[in-house]
Amino acid sequence: MLLGKIVLIALITLILGITLSKFNSEFKVYITVIFGLLVIFLLFAELKTYLEEIANLFVRYEIRAEYFSTILKIVAIAYICDFISLICKDLDYESVGKKVEMAGKLIILIYSVDIIKAFLDQVLVLVNG
């Protein structure tokens, strides 16, 4: 059902974008940004349920909650940077979009260091017994 909503909104966006861009090309940009934000809000509403389930898994298996928040930050950074990069490409600022992607990748690397340390600690515990 969620996919159907997104496809329907995408079709409406395409029709509006094609129609309104004949009058003023700036409308295409506004419509694209509004579409992206609308899809993100639809997805976040659906995602909330699954995030609660994942949080329960962290509690059940006694995994530190900091790792869960770090993983969420990493995923959020990836999606936000991708969204901004695509908007930059739509506006013919592809070089700015590439720099946003690079910054996002470096920020993800910085945040993932703690998780990599924890993973290696667990591997060493399993190997050493």
MMTF fields as JSON, N, C-alpha, C and O atoms, coordinates in Angstrom:
{
  "mmtfVersion": "1.0.0",
  "mmtfProducer": "UNKNOWN",
  "numBonds": 515,
  "numAtoms": 516,
  "numGroups": 129,
  "numChains": 1,
  "numModels": 1,
  "chainsPerModel": [1],
  "groupsPerChain": [129],
  "chainIdList": ["A"],
  "bondAtomList": [4, 2, 8, 6, 12, 10, 16, 14, 20, 18, 24, 22, 28, 26, 32, 30, 36, 34, 40, 38, 44, 42, 48, 46, 52, 50, 56, 54, 60, 58, 64, 62, 68, 66, 72, 70, 76, 74, 80, 78, 84, 82, 88, 86, 92, 90, 96, 94, 100, 98, 104, 102, 108, 106, 112, 110, 116, 114, 120, 118, 124, 122, 128, 126, 132, 130, 136, 134, 140, 138, 144, 142, 148, 146, 152, 150, 156, 154, 160, 158, 164, 162, 168, 166, 172, 170, 176, 174, 180, 178, 184, 182, 188, 186, 192, 190, 196, 194, 200, 198, 204, 202, 208, 206, 212, 210, 216, 214, 220, 218, 224, 222, 228, 226, 232, 230, 236, 234, 240, 238, 244, 242, 248, 246, 252, 250, 256, 254, 260, 258, 264, 262, 268, 266, 272, 270, 276, 274, 280, 278, 284, 282, 288, 286, 292, 290, 296, 294, 300, 298, 304, 302, 308, 306, 312, 310, 316, 314, 320, 318, 324, 322, 328, 326, 332, 330, 336, 334, 340, 338, 344, 342, 348, 346, 352, 350, 356, 354, 360, 358, 364, 362, 368, 366, 372, 370, 376, 374, 380, 378, 384, 382, 388, 386, 392, 390, 396, 394, 400, 398, 404, 402, 408, 406, 412, 410, 416, 414, 420, 418, 424, 422, 428, 426, 432, 430, 436, 434, 440, 438, 444, 442, 448, 446, 452, 450, 456, 454, 460, 458, 464, 462, 468, 466, 472, 470, 476, 474, 480, 478, 484, 482, 488, 486, 492, 490, 496, 494, 500, 498, 504, 502, 508, 506, 512, 510],
  "bondOrderList": [1, 1, 1, 1, 1, 1, 1, 1, 1, 1, 1, 1, 1, 1, 1, 1, 1, 1, 1, 1, 1, 1, 1, 1, 1, 1, 1, 1, 1, 1, 1, 1, 1, 1, 1, 1, 1, 1, 1, 1, 1, 1, 1, 1, 1, 1, 1, 1, 1, 1, 1, 1, 1, 1, 1, 1, 1, 1, 1, 1, 1, 1, 1, 1, 1, 1, 1, 1, 1, 1, 1, 1, 1, 1, 1, 1, 1, 1, 1, 1, 1, 1, 1, 1, 1, 1, 1, 1, 1, 1, 1, 1, 1, 1, 1, 1, 1, 1, 1, 1, 1, 1, 1, 1, 1, 1, 1, 1, 1, 1, 1, 1, 1, 1, 1, 1, 1, 1, 1, 1, 1, 1, 1, 1, 1, 1, 1, 1],
  "groupList": [{"groupName": "MET", "atomNameList": ["N", "CA", "C", "O"], "elementList": ["N", "C", "C", "O"], "formalChargeList": [0, 0, 0, 0], "bondAtomList": [1, 0, 2, 1, 3, 2], "bondOrderList": [1, 1, 2], "singleLetterCode": "M", "chemCompType": "L-PEPTIDE LINKING"}, {"groupName": "LEU", "atomNameList": ["N", "CA", "C", "O"], "elementList": ["N", "C", "C", "O"], "formalChargeList": [0, 0, 0, 0], "bondAtomList": [1, 0, 2, 1, 3, 2], "bondOrderList": [1, 1, 2], "singleLetterCode": "L", "chemCompType": "L-PEPTIDE LINKING"}, {"groupName": "GLY", "atomNameList": ["N", "CA", "C", "O"], "elementList": ["N", "C", "C", "O"], "formalChargeList": [0, 0, 0, 0], "bondAtomList": [1, 0, 2, 1, 3, 2], "bondOrderList": [1, 1, 2], "singleLetterCode": "G", "chemCompType": "PEPTIDE LINKING"}, {"groupName": "LYS", "atomNameList": ["N", "CA", "C", "O"], "elementList": ["N", "C", "C", "O"], "formalChargeList": [0, 0, 0, 0], "bondAtomList": [1, 0, 2, 1, 3, 2], "bondOrderList": [1, 1, 2], "singleLetterCode": "K", "chemCompType": "L-PEPTIDE LINKING"}, {"groupName": "ILE", "atomNameList": ["N", "CA", "C", "O"], "elementList": ["N", "C", "C", "O"], "formalChargeList": [0, 0, 0, 0], "bondAtomList": [1, 0, 2, 1, 3, 2], "bondOrderList": [1, 1, 2], "singleLetterCode": "I", "chemCompType": "L-PEPTIDE LINKING"}, {"groupName": "VAL", "atomNameList": ["N", "CA", "C", "O"], "elementList": ["N", "C", "C", "O"], "formalChargeList": [0, 0, 0, 0], "bondAtomList": [1, 0, 2, 1, 3, 2], "bondOrderList": [1, 1, 2], "singleLetterCode": "V", "chemCompType": "L-PEPTIDE LINKING"}, {"groupName": "ALA", "atomNameList": ["N", "CA", "C", "O"], "elementList": ["N", "C", "C", "O"], "formalChargeList": [0, 0, 0, 0], "bondAtomList": [1, 0, 2, 1, 3, 2], "bondOrderList": [1, 1, 2], "singleLetterCode": "A", "chemCompType": "L-PEPTIDE LINKING"}, {"groupName": "THR", "atomNameList": ["N", "CA", "C", "O"], "elementList": ["N", "C", "C", "O"], "formalChargeList": [0, 0, 0, 0], "bondAtomList": [1, 0, 2, 1, 3, 2], "bondOrderList": [1, 1, 2], "singleLetterCode": "T", "chemCompType": "L-PEPTIDE LINKING"}, {"groupName": "SER", "atomNameList": ["N", "CA", "C", "O"], "elementList": ["N", "C", "C", "O"], "formalChargeList": [0, 0, 0, 0], "bondAtomList": [1, 0, 2, 1, 3, 2], "bondOrderList": [1, 1, 2], "singleLetterCode": "S", "chemCompType": "L-PEPTIDE LINKING"}, {"groupName": "PHE", "atomNameList": ["N", "CA", "C", "O"], "elementList": ["N", "C", "C", "O"], "formalChargeList": [0, 0, 0, 0], "bondAtomList": [1, 0, 2, 1, 3, 2], "bondOrderList": [1, 1, 2], "singleLetterCode": "F", "chemCompType": "L-PEPTIDE LINKING"}, {"groupName": "ASN", "atomNameList": ["N", "CA", "C", "O"], "elementList": ["N", "C", "C", "O"], "formalChargeList": [0, 0, 0, 0], "bondAtomList": [1, 0, 2, 1, 3, 2], "bondOrderList": [1, 1, 2], "singleLetterCode": "N", "chemCompType": "L-PEPTIDE LINKING"}, {"groupName": "GLU", "atomNameList": ["N", "CA", "C", "O"], "elementList": ["N", "C", "C", "O"], "formalChargeList": [0, 0, 0, 0], "bondAtomList": [1, 0, 2, 1, 3, 2], "bondOrderList": [1, 1, 2], "singleLetterCode": "E", "chemCompType": "L-PEPTIDE LINKING"}, {"groupName": "TYR", "atomNameList": ["N", "CA", "C", "O"], "elementList": ["N", "C", "C", "O"], "formalChargeList": [0, 0, 0, 0], "bondAtomList": [1, 0, 2, 1, 3, 2], "bondOrderList": [1, 1, 2], "singleLetterCode": "Y", "chemCompType": "L-PEPTIDE LINKING"}, {"groupName": "ARG", "atomNameList": ["N", "CA", "C", "O"], "elementList": ["N", "C", "C", "O"], "formalChargeList": [0, 0, 0, 0], "bondAtomList": [1, 0, 2, 1, 3, 2], "bondOrderList": [1, 1, 2], "singleLetterCode": "R", "chemCompType": "L-PEPTIDE LINKING"}, {"groupName": "CYS", "atomNameList": ["N", "CA", "C", "O"], "elementList": ["N", "C", "C", "O"], "formalChargeList": [0, 0, 0, 0], "bondAtomList": [1, 0, 2, 1, 3, 2], "bondOrderList": [1, 1, 2], "singleLetterCode": "C", "chemCompType": "L-PEPTIDE LINKING"}, {"groupName": "ASP", "atomNameList": ["N", "CA", "C", "O"], "elementList": ["N", "C", "C", "O"], "formalChargeList": [0, 0, 0, 0], "bondAtomList": [1, 0, 2, 1, 3, 2], "bondOrderList": [1, 1, 2], "singleLetterCode": "D", "chemCompType": "L-PEPTIDE LINKING"}, {"groupName": "GLN", "atomNameList": ["N", "CA", "C", "O"], "elementList": ["N", "C", "C", "O"], "formalChargeList": [0, 0, 0, 0], "bondAtomList": [1, 0, 2, 1, 3, 2], "bondOrderList": [1, 1, 2], "singleLetterCode": "Q", "chemCompType": "L-PEPTIDE LINKING"}],
  "groupTypeList": [0, 1, 1, 2, 3, 4, 5, 1, 4, 6, 1, 4, 7, 1, 4, 1, 2, 4, 7, 1, 8, 3, 9, 10, 8, 11, 9, 3, 5, 12, 4, 7, 5, 4, 9, 2, 1, 1, 5, 4, 9, 1, 1, 9, 6, 11, 1, 3, 7, 12, 1, 11, 11, 4, 6, 10, 1, 9, 5, 13, 12, 11, 4, 13, 6, 11, 12, 9, 8, 7, 4, 1, 3, 4, 5, 6, 4, 6, 12, 4, 14, 15, 9, 4, 8, 1, 4, 14, 3, 15, 1, 15, 12, 11, 8, 5, 2, 3, 3, 5, 11, 0, 6, 2, 3, 1, 4, 4, 1, 4, 12, 8, 5, 15, 4, 4, 3, 6, 9, 1, 15, 16, 5, 1, 5, 1, 5, 10, 2],
  "groupIdList": [1, 2, 3, 4, 5, 6, 7, 8, 9, 10, 11, 12, 13, 14, 15, 16, 17, 18, 19, 20, 21, 22, 23, 24, 25, 26, 27, 28, 29, 30, 31, 32, 33, 34, 35, 36, 37, 38, 39, 40, 41, 42, 43, 44, 45, 46, 47, 48, 49, 50, 51, 52, 53, 54, 55, 56, 57, 58, 59, 60, 61, 62, 63, 64, 65, 66, 67, 68, 69, 70, 71, 72, 73, 74, 75, 76, 77, 78, 79, 80, 81, 82, 83, 84, 85, 86, 87, 88, 89, 90, 91, 92, 93, 94, 95, 96, 97, 98, 99, 100, 101, 102, 103, 104, 105, 106, 107, 108, 109, 110, 111, 112, 113, 114, 115, 116, 117, 118, 119, 120, 121, 122, 123, 124, 125, 126, 127, 128, 129],
  "secStructList": [7, 2, 2, 2, 2, 2, 2, 2, 2, 2, 2, 2, 2, 2, 2, 2, 2, 2, 2, 2, 2, 6, 6, 7, 6, 2, 2, 2, 2, 2, 2, 2, 2, 2, 2, 2, 2, 2, 2, 2, 2, 2, 2, 2, 2, 2, 2, 2, 2, 2, 2, 2, 2, 2, 2, 2, 2, 2, 2, 2, 6, 6, 7, 7, 2, 2, 2, 2, 2, 2, 2, 2, 2, 2, 2, 2, 2, 2, 2, 2, 2, 2, 2, 2, 2, 2, 2, 2, 2, 2, 6, 6, 7, 2, 2, 2, 2, 2, 2, 2, 2, 2, 2, 2, 2, 2, 2, 2, 2, 2, 2, 2, 2, 2, 2, 2, 2, 2, 2, 2, 2, 2, 2, 2, 2, 2, 2, 2, 7],
  "xCoordList": [0.813, 0.0, 0.864, 0.539, 1.96, 2.855, 3.469, 3.565, 3.879, 4.449, 3.428, 3.774, 2.19, 1.128, 0.956, 0.778, 1.01, 0.901, 2.057, 1.865, 3.251, 4.429, 4.376, 4.711, 3.957, 3.85, 2.797, 3.005, 1.675, 0.618, 1.098, 0.846, 1.78, 2.311, 3.375, 3.459, 4.179, 5.197, 4.549, 5.01, 3.495, 2.796, 2.197, 2.301, 1.578, 1.014, 2.132, 1.968, 3.265, 4.407, 4.92, 5.22, 5.018, 5.476, 4.536, 4.978, 3.254, 2.274, 2.332, 2.337, 2.376, 2.483, 3.79, 3.806, 4.873, 6.172, 6.222, 6.725, 5.698, 5.696, 4.787, 5.143, 3.629, 2.668, 3.167, 3.134, 3.625, 4.014, 5.372, 5.635, 6.244, 7.55, 7.441, 8.373, 6.324, 6.106, 5.927, 6.292, 5.361, 5.136, 6.373, 6.784, 6.956, 8.116, 8.939, 8.418, 10.211, 11.043, 11.334, 11.704, 11.173, 11.422, 10.401, 10.709, 9.204, 8.174, 8.588, 8.226, 9.341, 9.801, 10.661, 10.549, 11.503, 12.373, 11.551, 11.756, 10.629, 9.792, 8.97, 8.855, 8.408, 7.585, 8.435, 7.991, 9.662, 10.559, 10.924, 10.92, 11.236, 11.6, 10.4, 10.539, 9.241, 8.035, 7.743, 7.371, 7.907, 7.703, 8.668, 8.266, 9.937, 10.932, 10.613, 10.711, 10.235, 9.894, 8.648, 8.584, 7.67, 6.444, 6.733, 6.207, 7.561, 7.921, 8.688, 8.454, 9.6, 10.357, 9.431, 9.593, 8.463, 7.524, 6.668, 6.392, 6.245, 5.48, 6.311, 5.823, 7.567, 8.436, 8.76, 8.819, 8.969, 9.26, 8.083, 8.27, 6.889, 5.708, 5.673, 5.338, 6.015, 6.03, 7.234, 7.149, 8.335, 9.582, 9.565, 10.304, 8.746, 8.7, 8.431, 9.065, 7.516, 7.183, 8.385, 8.656, 9.099, 10.237, 11.409, 12.161, 11.569, 12.635, 12.385, 13.326, 11.136, 10.803, 11.129, 11.614, 10.872, 11.207, 12.714, 13.186, 13.461, 14.919, 15.443, 16.363, 14.873, 15.282, 15.009, 15.807, 13.888, 13.592, 14.609, 14.952, 15.094, 16.137, 17.421, 18.085, 17.767, 18.963, 18.808, 19.769, 17.617, 17.373, 17.402, 18.013, 16.746, 16.66, 18.033, 18.303, 18.904, 20.22, 21.298, 22.49, 20.858, 21.748, 22.896, 24.054, 22.547, 23.514, 23.394, 22.289, 24.508, 24.496, 23.668, 23.772, 22.857, 21.933, 22.665, 22.12, 23.893, 24.646, 24.882, 24.908, 25.053, 25.288, 24.055, 24.166, 22.893, 21.657, 21.512, 21.174, 21.764, 21.646, 22.696, 22.429, 23.89, 24.932, 24.552, 24.779, 23.983, 23.542, 22.439, 22.437, 21.507, 20.456, 21.035, 20.588, 22.024, 22.662, 23.329, 23.235, 24.001, 24.686, 23.686, 23.91, 22.59, 21.571, 20.945, 20.723, 20.665, 20.075, 21.024, 20.594, 22.295, 23.276, 23.321, 23.375, 23.299, 23.347, 22.151, 22.307, 20.956, 19.758, 19.692, 19.312, 20.054, 20.007, 21.003, 20.674, 22.214, 23.214, 22.793, 23.006, 22.203, 21.732, 20.62, 20.607, 19.688, 18.575, 19.086, 18.664, 19.987, 20.541, 21.345, 21.275, 22.101, 22.892, 22.003, 22.324, 20.902, 19.983, 19.317, 19.095, 19.0, 18.437, 19.47, 19.133, 20.724, 21.777, 21.919, 22.107, 21.83, 21.914, 20.718, 20.869, 19.546, 18.364, 18.515, 17.981, 19.241, 19.421, 20.675, 21.076, 21.292, 22.521, 23.704, 24.563, 23.745, 24.893, 25.502, 25.649, 25.852, 26.319, 27.608, 27.808, 28.482, 29.731, 29.461, 30.155, 28.466, 28.094, 27.528, 27.831, 26.71, 26.146, 27.221, 27.114, 28.256, 29.365, 30.092, 30.516, 30.23, 30.907, 30.058, 30.591, 28.75, 27.857, 27.976, 28.017, 28.03, 28.2, 29.512, 29.548, 30.598, 31.897, 31.884, 32.406, 31.299, 31.217, 30.408, 30.78, 29.308, 28.489, 29.262, 29.159, 30.037, 30.831, 31.869, 32.097, 32.498, 33.498, 32.856, 33.407, 31.705, 31.003, 30.574, 30.671, 30.103, 29.729, 30.938, 30.83, 32.086, 33.311, 33.656, 34.036, 33.525, 33.829, 32.895, 33.342, 31.596, 30.636, 30.798, 30.484, 31.28, 31.343, 32.556, 32.635, 33.487, 34.691, 34.334, 34.9, 33.415, 33.03, 32.405, 32.668, 31.6, 30.957, 31.999, 31.938, 32.943, 34.008, 34.838, 35.208, 35.13, 35.871, 35.097, 35.671, 33.812, 33.001, 32.949, 33.019, 32.829, 32.803, 34.122, 34.126, 35.221, 36.526, 36.724, 37.308, 36.242, 36.322, 35.568, 36.062, 34.379, 33.589, 34.259, 34.229, 34.861, 35.586, 36.754, 36.979, 37.493, 38.619, 38.183, 38.874, 37.056, 36.526, 36.171, 36.459, 35.562, 35.188, 36.42, 36.451, 37.419, 38.624, 39.457, 39.952, 39.606, 40.437, 39.715, 40.347, 38.411, 37.662, 37.306, 36.665],
  "yCoordList": [-1.186, 0.0, 1.26, 2.239, 1.234, 2.382, 2.668, 3.82, 1.61, 1.781, 2.375, 3.212, 1.955, 2.505, 4.005, 4.769, 4.419, 5.85, 6.639, 7.712, 6.083, 6.772, 6.865, 7.904, 5.789, 5.807, 6.815, 7.552, 6.844, 7.794, 9.24, 10.093, 9.506, 10.845, 11.19, 12.335, 10.207, 10.443, 10.793, 11.699, 10.089, 10.401, 11.801, 12.545, 12.155, 13.507, 14.546, 15.59, 14.252, 15.167, 15.336, 16.449, 14.228, 14.312, 15.158, 16.01, 14.917, 15.674, 17.158, 18.012, 17.462, 18.858, 19.495, 20.638, 18.745, 19.265, 19.586, 20.636, 18.677, 18.907, 20.076, 20.911, 20.135, 21.198, 22.564, 23.53, 22.641, 23.94, 24.422, 25.625, 23.502, 23.937, 24.694, 25.402, 24.557, 25.336, 26.816, 27.682, 27.098, 28.485, 29.08, 30.199, 28.31, 28.794, 27.584, 26.674, 27.564, 26.39, 26.217, 25.125, 27.276, 27.168, 26.274, 25.658, 26.195, 25.351, 23.885, 23.148, 23.473, 22.083, 21.751, 20.669, 22.678, 22.462, 22.378, 21.483, 23.301, 23.307, 22.027, 21.44, 21.608, 20.393, 19.177, 18.286, 19.133, 17.999, 17.934, 16.856, 19.07, 19.099, 18.705, 17.935, 19.228, 18.884, 17.392, 16.756, 16.828, 15.385, 14.591, 13.644, 14.977, 14.267, 14.314, 13.304, 15.478, 15.609, 14.806, 14.19, 14.815, 14.049, 12.551, 11.853, 12.07, 10.642, 10.303, 9.256, 11.177, 10.929, 10.853, 9.976, 11.76, 11.725, 10.466, 9.886, 10.036, 8.784, 7.595, 6.721, 7.581, 6.465, 6.474, 5.415, 7.656, 7.723, 7.249, 6.626, 7.543, 7.072, 5.544, 4.935, 4.936, 3.467, 2.889, 1.815, 3.595, 3.1, 3.079, 2.31, 3.901, 4.01, 2.655, 2.316, 1.888, 0.573, -0.361, -1.071, -0.348, -1.252, -0.82, -1.666, 0.456, 0.921, 0.482, 0.159, 0.472, -0.007, -1.498, -1.93, -2.277, -3.701, -3.91, -4.78, -3.12, -3.242, -2.833, -3.462, -1.794, -1.378, -2.494, -2.712, -3.197, -4.327, -5.449, -6.115, -5.668, -6.678, -6.306, -7.167, -5.032, -4.583, -4.822, -5.207, -4.6, -4.823, -6.316, -6.732, -7.122, -8.563, -9.229, -10.094, -8.824, -9.445, -8.68, -8.945, -7.718, -6.95, -6.289, -6.347, -5.671, -4.895, -3.451, -2.961, -2.777, -1.403, -0.5, -0.563, 0.328, 1.203, 2.258, 2.762, 2.603, 3.598, 3.127, 3.928, 1.819, 1.287, 1.473, 1.765, 1.303, 1.479, 2.924, 3.182, 3.863, 5.27, 5.639, 6.44, 5.061, 5.334, 4.773, 5.418, 3.591, 2.998, 3.85, 4.071, 4.327, 5.2, 6.497, 6.983, 7.051, 8.277, 8.019, 8.839, 6.878, 6.547, 6.411, 6.931, 5.719, 5.551, 6.898, 7.186, 7.714, 9.031, 9.904, 10.592, 9.885, 10.67, 10.213, 11.039, 8.913, 8.393, 8.857, 9.302, 8.758, 9.162, 10.672, 11.129, 11.439, 12.897, 13.366, 14.196, 12.834, 13.23, 12.821, 13.567, 11.65, 11.209, 12.115, 12.488, 12.468, 13.339, 14.705, 15.217, 15.292, 16.598, 16.513, 17.415, 15.441, 15.269, 15.173, 15.744, 14.46, 14.343, 15.677, 15.999, 16.451, 17.784, 18.661, 19.398, 18.58, 19.354, 18.945, 19.798, 17.647, 17.19, 17.685, 18.049, 17.702, 18.214, 19.689, 20.153, 20.42, 21.858, 22.166, 23.323, 21.119, 21.256, 21.763, 22.477, 21.396, 21.657, 20.321, 20.034, 19.515, 18.158, 18.161, 17.275, 19.141, 19.18, 19.41, 18.85, 20.224, 20.429, 19.128, 18.759, 18.439, 17.163, 16.13, 15.377, 16.087, 15.143, 15.454, 14.547, 16.727, 17.106, 16.762, 16.394, 16.881, 16.468, 14.96, 14.493, 14.2, 12.746, 12.402, 11.535, 13.086, 12.82, 13.17, 12.412, 14.298, 14.683, 13.653, 13.288, 13.187, 12.176, 10.889, 10.285, 10.469, 9.24, 9.381, 8.448, 10.545, 10.747, 10.805, 10.275, 11.44, 11.487, 10.085, 9.735, 9.287, 7.901, 7.121, 6.336, 7.33, 6.655, 7.04, 6.186, 8.318, 8.786, 8.131, 7.664, 8.099, 7.5, 5.987, 5.411, 5.348, 3.884, 3.341, 2.135, 4.184, 3.715, 3.002, 1.95, 3.554, 2.923, 1.549, 0.618, 1.417, 0.133, -0.872, -2.049, -0.418, -1.313, -1.806, -2.979, -0.916, -1.32, -2.381, -3.388, -2.166, -3.13, -4.468, -5.523, -4.431, -5.664, -6.421, -7.634, -5.714, -6.376, -6.928, -7.999, -6.209, -6.722, -8.04, -8.977, -8.121, -9.346, -10.488, -11.634, -10.178, -11.209, -11.737, -12.946, -10.85, -11.281, -12.117, -13.063, -11.783, -12.58, -13.976, -14.959, -14.081, -15.389, -16.205, -17.419, -15.556, -16.259, -16.721, -17.847, -15.861, -16.187, -17.068, -17.662, -17.153, -18.022, -17.348, -17.941],
  "zCoordList": [0.0, 0.0, 0.0, -0.672, 0.751, 0.811, -0.558, -0.981, -1.236, -2.569, -3.528, -4.362, -3.418, -4.255, -4.024, -4.972, -2.763, -2.449, -3.067, -3.639, -2.937, -3.457, -4.976, -5.544, -5.64, -7.096, -7.542, -8.505, -6.845, -7.195, -7.014, -7.865, -5.914, -5.676, -6.728, -7.172, -7.122, -8.151, -9.486, -10.18, -9.844, -11.096, -11.067, -12.042, -9.963, -9.82, -9.912, -10.542, -9.281, -9.325, -10.751, -11.182, -11.477, -12.864, -13.716, -14.486, -13.572, -14.364, -14.007, -14.893, -12.707, -12.282, -12.758, -13.214, -12.646, -13.056, -14.535, -14.934, -15.349, -16.794, -17.15, -17.981, -16.531, -16.836, -16.375, -17.136, -15.136, -14.581, -15.079, -15.072, -15.514, -16.0, -17.319, -17.701, -18.015, -19.237, -18.916, -19.712, -17.744, -17.336, -16.666, -16.971, -15.751, -15.018, -14.601, -13.956, -14.958, -14.678, -13.19, -12.759, -12.402, -10.963, -10.274, -9.253, -10.81, -10.201, -10.173, -9.256, -11.171, -11.234, -10.014, -9.438, -9.638, -8.477, -7.202, -6.383, -7.037, -5.835, -5.726, -4.651, -6.839, -6.839, -6.512, -5.787, -7.044, -6.764, -5.287, -4.691, -4.702, -3.273, -2.414, -1.464, -2.745, -1.98, -2.094, -1.108, -3.289, -3.467, -2.592, -1.917, -2.607, -1.803, -0.321, 0.377, 0.153, 1.575, 1.931, 2.995, 1.05, 1.29, 1.364, 2.231, 0.461, 0.48, 1.751, 2.354, 2.162, 3.385, 4.594, 5.442, 4.68, 5.806, 5.778, 6.828, 4.601, 4.493, 4.964, 5.679, 4.553, 4.93, 6.42, 7.046, 6.994, 8.423, 9.269, 10.314, 8.817, 9.552, 9.565, 10.581, 8.447, 8.361, 9.097, 9.692, 9.053, 9.626, 11.149, 11.763, 11.754, 13.213, 13.863, 14.862, 13.321, 13.874, 13.853, 14.822, 12.735, 12.592, 13.469, 13.953, 13.675, 14.561, 16.0, 16.726, 16.407, 17.749, 17.884, 18.93, 16.846, 16.876, 16.954, 17.686, 16.208, 16.245, 17.613, 18.135, 18.196, 19.541, 20.557, 21.468, 20.401, 21.281, 21.119, 22.096, 19.903, 19.692, 20.424, 21.0, 20.401, 21.111, 22.608, 23.275, 23.14, 24.564, 24.876, 25.86, 24.044, 24.279, 24.284, 25.117, 23.349, 23.246, 24.0, 23.847, 24.825, 25.7, 24.938, 25.35, 23.836, 23.071, 23.53, 23.764, 23.657, 24.157, 23.25, 22.025, 23.864, 23.124, 22.306, 21.324, 22.694, 21.934, 20.505, 19.57, 20.347, 18.999, 18.122, 16.931, 18.717, 17.954, 17.499, 16.344, 18.398, 18.011, 16.973, 16.078, 17.086, 16.095, 14.729, 13.705, 14.713, 13.448, 12.827, 11.616, 13.638, 13.118, 12.556, 11.517, 13.24, 12.737, 11.39, 10.477, 11.27, 10.019, 8.882, 7.789, 9.134, 8.091, 7.728, 6.552, 8.729, 8.469, 7.659, 6.733, 7.994, 7.249, 5.798, 4.888, 5.578, 4.209, 3.397, 2.26, 3.973, 3.236, 3.024, 1.946, 4.028, 3.887, 2.829, 1.982, 2.882, 1.887, 0.48, -0.476, 0.354, -0.955, -1.465, -2.638, -0.586, -0.956, -1.402, -2.439, -0.631, -0.969, -2.267, -3.102, -2.435, -3.647, -4.887, -5.929, -4.776, -5.912, -6.228, -7.395, -5.203, -5.448, -6.159, -7.085, -5.724, -6.389, -7.855, -8.722, -8.131, -9.517, -10.328, -11.494, -9.725, -10.423, -10.772, -11.779, -9.939, -10.152, -10.975, -11.094, -11.544, -12.336, -11.518, -12.036, -10.255, -9.395, -8.978, -7.79, -9.968, -9.689, -8.867, -8.037, -9.086, -8.321, -6.837, -5.988, -6.519, -5.118, -4.549, -3.415, -5.335, -4.907, -4.617, -3.648, -5.446, -5.225, -3.921, -3.205, -3.625, -2.379, -1.154, -0.108, -1.287, -0.202, 0.013, 1.151, -1.084, -0.962, -0.269, 0.604, -0.66, -0.052, 1.438, 2.256, 1.788, 3.197, 3.979, 5.094, 3.402, 4.069, 4.307, 5.375, 3.311, 3.466, 4.562, 5.333, 4.634, 5.684, 7.068, 8.033, 7.165, 8.453, 8.876, 10.052, 7.928, 8.23, 8.72, 9.662, 8.091, 8.53, 9.959, 10.761, 10.282, 11.638, 12.658, 13.705, 12.346, 13.278, 13.4, 14.442, 12.353, 12.377, 13.125, 13.359, 13.498, 14.19, 15.498, 15.798, 16.268, 17.537, 17.307, 18.068, 16.291, 16.0, 15.523, 15.879, 14.728, 14.264, 15.451, 15.504, 16.401, 17.608, 18.382, 18.795, 18.58, 19.321, 18.592, 19.223, 17.291, 16.497, 16.643, 16.852, 16.533, 16.669, 18.072, 18.236, 19.094, 20.467, 20.596, 21.225, 20.008, 20.069, 19.322, 19.772, 18.185, 17.418, 18.236, 18.287, 18.87, 19.691, 20.883, 21.26, 21.473, 22.592, 22.097, 22.78, 20.946, 20.394, 19.993, 20.198, 19.43, 18.993, 20.189, 20.209, 21.165, 22.329, 23.339, 24.212, 23.224, 24.106, 25.331, 26.199]
}
